[in-house]
Structures are given as C-alpha cells and as structure tokens.
Amino acid sequence: MVAIARTPLTAAQVKARARALGADLVGIADGAELERHPPDPADPRRPSDITELDGGRVIVLAKKVSAGVTRIKAWGDRHKYYNDELALTMLEETSLELVFWLEDQGYPAIIVPPTHVDPWRYRDDPSQHQTTLLSLPHAAVEAGLGTLGLNLQLITPQYGPRVILTAVLASLDVECDRPMTQALCRGPQCGRCLTACPADAVGHWQRDWPACDTHRSPYGFAKLAGHVIDIIEEPDPRKKKDLLKSETQFNLWQSILRGAGVITGCRRCADVCPVGADYEAMLKDALDEIAEATPAKAERLAAMADGEAAGERGAHAAQARWIGR
C-alpha cells in the first residue's frame, strides 16, 4: 500500500473506534509475537496462515454475555444459546464496521470470527475437534485482555470468562498492548469450572476438547451427522418416521435457523467462575452453589492441588506464557 494514502492512526484511536462501535473490551496484539509464540508449536495457528500481508497487528474485540441468561443454571437452556448468538452477531457486525473504518483510513483488514474453521483440516470424522484459524483466547492474552484459566478459557478482570471474542487483522503502525503477567485464575484451589462442567472436560491446565464439544456445540455437525445416520440405519419404517419428528430433529432445525446450539452452547465453566467484577455484583447470589458438584470431582481437584504443592502442575508448562504467574 502507498503510505501517502494512509491516515496516521494511534492505538487509542483504534480502540476508541472499536468501543464506539460496540466492543466492551479491545486490545492490540503484535502479530510478530503471535508468529513467534504459537499456542501449539506442533499445529501452529498464526496470522500468516490467514494473510501474509496484513497481520502485523491483531486487534482483539470482546463482547460481554448477558448476565440475565448467565443466571440460568441449566447448561442446555436455549435462551442462553440465543442470547449468546445475538451477542456474537452484534460483535461480528462491530468487527465488520471496524474493518470498513480501517480500510477507509487506508489499511486493509480481515475479520477472524470465533466460528470459522479450516475445512481442509476436516478428516471425515464428525467427532474431530475443529480449531479456529487463530486461537482467539491466546491472541486476547497477547493483547492484554486477560489470562488463561484452568481449562484454557480466557479470563478478564472485568467479566471473568463471560465474553465472546473476535479479532481484526491489519498492518497498523500502532503501539501494542502488553500481556498481563499475574494469573487471574485461582487454579485447582478454586476449580469451580471443573466442578460445574457437565461433560467432565476440565483437566489440569488443559481441556478435553472432544468431550467439551458434545456440550459446547450440542446440535452441531457431529449431532447432525449422528442423527442422519440413525435415520438411515433404522430398519423399522415407523421408527424412522418417529426420528424425523423427534425432539432431536426439532432442536437441530431450530439450531440451523440461527446457529444457537451450534456456534453457541454450554458455558457453565464461564458462568460459575468467580473472577470478574461482574460476578459479585450480578451473579454470585444465583450461581454460588454448583449443582454438578460430586465427591469424585472434589477428589480430582484435591489431587491437583496436592500435586501443585509438590511441584506437579499438569499441562501448565506448555501454556505458562498465557496463564501467567
């Protein structure tokens, strides 16, 4: 791009514009740092995998989720799915408006949504966990928005993990934000995310993603593929018709309409996290008691805490840069 065609911008101007467009949080990460420090070196997801031209800065935007639906305890409540999908839609529109504004200033830009995965990575297995082209939680940490928690979800000081993320790539000559160095997560000494998880997917600074996906996207592609296979393989014509009229079929149809239950789903781990200024004010009275608590989960957390006291920290080392001290 010709430099004379570009309007000089500052980081403060970019952030102010993003907030004016509807973002609740915004930070700017250095694309070069994301190139040097991919979350999984064996499967790096870097800005250059999306664009070799316009990934110099990664502007990470966050939108808080509704406190009202967060207070609903049932993990599979469709009000939560729809409210989260609407928040995501708003954030995507904010991201698009920011892209157009940046391009009006002379800077080509690209949206990285939290729902877009690389189809070339699909291996004919509906249960395979699909990753986004750029890890938005890790990018958010690099952009100074927070740190990762016990299950590797982003935790922010303002809203804990109760945010939805997008990113905008653009090669701007603006100052980057510095990552937080002090961990926000209290680890297995808290462990409320593990206690609440209906899929039992929370590990020791890691997550069982295929298990999580069964709840995180309860009516996603895996559920759809399995249901279609059940219909095809059912030999009894009457039972086959029953499957076509079943609650599962109805929920799949509803989810296809808006993506609620596909791109949004269970977030119990985020709901019950006590970190965030919003928790005491808006959520504690409704969510302090965790119905999913079991003696087995309590034993797992105690074993993790004892292990940490003895120097055993699970998968912490691989993610220490983003978890913090």
N, C-alpha and C positions, 0 to 999 in steps of 0.2 A: 504494500500500500504506500502511496505517496504521503510523506509526513505532512506536507502543507495542507492536505485535505482533512487532517485530523484536528479536532478541537482538544486542546490540552485539558486533561481531567486530573482530579485528585481522588484518592481513596475516599475521602469524606464526601465528595460529590456523588460518587458511585453509590455509596451506602445510603446517603440521604435519598437518592432517587429510588433505590430498591424499597426503602421503608415507605416512601410516599406512595409507591405502587401497591403496597400491602404486605410486604415481608415483615415479620415480627423480629427476626434476627438476621443479620447479614455479616459475613466476614470474607476476607480475601486471602486465599492461599497462593503460595508461589508454585506455579506449575513445575518448575525445575525440582523443587523439593519432593513433589509427588512422583516425579520421574525417578529420583534417587532412592526413594523410600516406598516402594510398593508394599501394600499390606501382606501380600503373599508372593515372595520372590519366585516361587515355582509357577505361579499363574498371575503375573503382574497385570494390573489394570491401571493404565496410565493415560494422561491426557493425549500423549502421542498416538495411542491406539485409536483415538477418535479423530484427531486432527494433528497434522504435523506443522500447521501454520499458525493456529490461533488459540493455543493452550497455554500461553505464558502466565496468565492469571486465572485462577478458579474462584469465581465469586459464588459462595455457598449461601443459599437463602433458606430460611426456616419459617414455617407457619405453625403456630401452636394448635393443638387439637382442642375441641370443646370440653370444658370442664363438666358440663351437664351430662354428656354421654359417658365421660370417664367415670362418673359416679355410679353408673350402671354396672353391677358386678358380673353379670353373665358374660362370659368371654364371647359367646356367639350371637350376641344381640344385634339384630340388623340395623337398629337405629345408630349404633356405633359405626357399623360399616358405612352407612350412607353419609353420616356426618363427616367421617374421615375422608370419604371420596370427594365430598363437596369442598372440604378444606384443600385437598390435593388439587382439585380443579382450579380453585382460586389461586393457589401457589403457581401452578403451571401458567396461568394467564399472567400473573405478575412477572414470571420469568420471561415470557414472550414479549411483554411490554418493555422489559429491561433490555432484551436483545434489540428490539427495534430502536430504542433510545440510543443504545451504544452505537448502532450502525448509522444512525443519524449524525453521530459525532465523528464517524469515520472509522469505527472499529468493528470488523466482522465478528460475530459472536454465535455461539452454539449452546442450546439447552441440553443438559443432561438430566432427564427425569428419573425418578426412582423406580419406574416400571419397565423401562426398556432394557431388554437383554439381547445378547448377540445370538441370532438364530443359527449361526454357523457352529456354535458350541453344542447345539442340541444333538443327542445321540440316540434318538428313538426310544427314550425312556422317560415316561411322564413323571416318574418319581424323582428324577435327577434335579438337584437343586440348581436353579438358574441364577447366575450372578449378574448384577448390573455392569455396564461397561466401565464405570468408575465407582469405587466404593465411596458413597456419599458420607457415611459416618466418619471414615478416616479423613476425607477431604475437609469435613467440618472441624475436626480436631486441628488439622493443619491451619485452618482459617481462624482459629482462636475461639470457636463457639463453645467448646466443652471438652470432655474426655470420655473415653470408652468405659463401659461398666463390665460387670462380671460376665455377662452374656454378649459383650461386644456391641451393645447398643450405645448410641450417643447419649450422653447426659449433659444437660446445660444447667448453668446456675439459675436461670430464670424459670424454666419449665421442666426441669429434670429430663426424662426421655420423651416427654409428651409433645413431640414436634414431628413434622413431616419436612423432608428435605428435597431441594433441587439444587442444581448448580448451573452456572453460565460460564462458559469458557470464552476468553477474549485476551488478546495480547496487548494489555494496557501497561503503560509505564507508570504504575502507581505503587505506593508502599503496601507491603503485605502485612497481615496481622501475625502475631507471634502465638504459637500454641501455648496453652496452659501447661504448667509443669506439675502442679499439685493435683493428684487424683480427686475427682468428685465422688467416685464410687467408694462405698464402705466395705466392699468385698464380702467374703463369706461370713464375716461378723454380723452383717446385715442379712444378705441372702433372700430378701423378700421377693426378688424376681424368680429365684429358683422355687421358693415355696409356692408361689402363685401359678407357676407355669402348668397349664393343663396337659401339655404334651411331654412334660418332664424333659425339656430340651436344653435346659441351662446347665452348663458344665463349669469347670474351674477356669475362669477367664477364657471361655470358649462357648460355642453353641452347636448343638446337633441340628444342623440346618434342615435335613430331610424330615426330621421329626417336627421341627418348628413349622415347616411349610404346610403340614396337614392342618394346622390351625391358622397360621398366618394368611394362607390363601385357601380357605376351606372349600370353596367352589371354583377353584382354578382349573388349570388344564388337566392335572392329574385326576381330579374328581370327575371331570367331564369325560375323559378317556375311559376311566374305570366304569362309569355308568353306561356309556355307549357299548362297551364290551359286554357288560351284564345283560343288556337288552339283546344284543346279537346272539349271545350264547344261551339264552333262556329257551329251552325246547317247548315249554308249555305256552301256547298262544295267548291264553287268558292271563297268565302271569306276565307275559311280555307286554301286554296292553296295560297291566297294572303298573309296571315300571315306567311306561310312557306317561302315566298320570300321577306318578308318585310325588311325595313331598320333595325328594331329591331333585326330580326333574323340574319342579316348580321353582325351587331355590336356584338351580342352575340358570333357568330362564330369567329370573329376577336379577341375578348377578351379571348376566350377559348384557342386560339393559344399560347398566351404569358402571359396572366394574366393582360394585360393592359386594364383597365376599370373594373377589378375585384379586384385585390390587390392594384392597383393604381387608382386614380380618382381625384375628385375635391380637390384642396388645396388653394383655393382663400384666406382663412384666413391666411395661411402662406405666400402667395405671397405678401400681402399688409402690413404685419407687419413692422413697421419702425425700429424695434430693429435689431441689427446686423451690423457688419462693412461692409457687402456686400451691404446693402440697398442704402446708399448714392452713393456708387461708381458704382453700376451696375443696380439698379432697379428704383430709385426714379423718373427719368425722364419719365419712361413708366407707372408707377403704382400709382403715387400720386393721380390722380383723380380716384375715385371709381364710376363706372357706376351703381352699385347696390344701391347707396345711395337713401333713401326715407325719407320723413318727419316723417313717423311712426318710422323708425329706430332711427332717431335723437331724437325723443321724448323718446324712451326707454332708450337710453344712458343718456339723461339728467336726467331722473328719477333715474337711477342707481347712477349717480354722486351726485345728491341731497341726495339720501339715504345714500351714504357713508359719506357725510358731516355730516349727522345726526346720524351716527353710525350704519346704516344698511348696511351689507356687503354681503348679499345674502348667497351663499354657501361657502364663504371664510373660515370660521372657520374649516370646515371639511378638507380643503386642505392647511391650513396655513403653515404646515411644508414644503410643496413643492413649494408654491407660494413665500414665503419669506416676509420680512418686506416691 
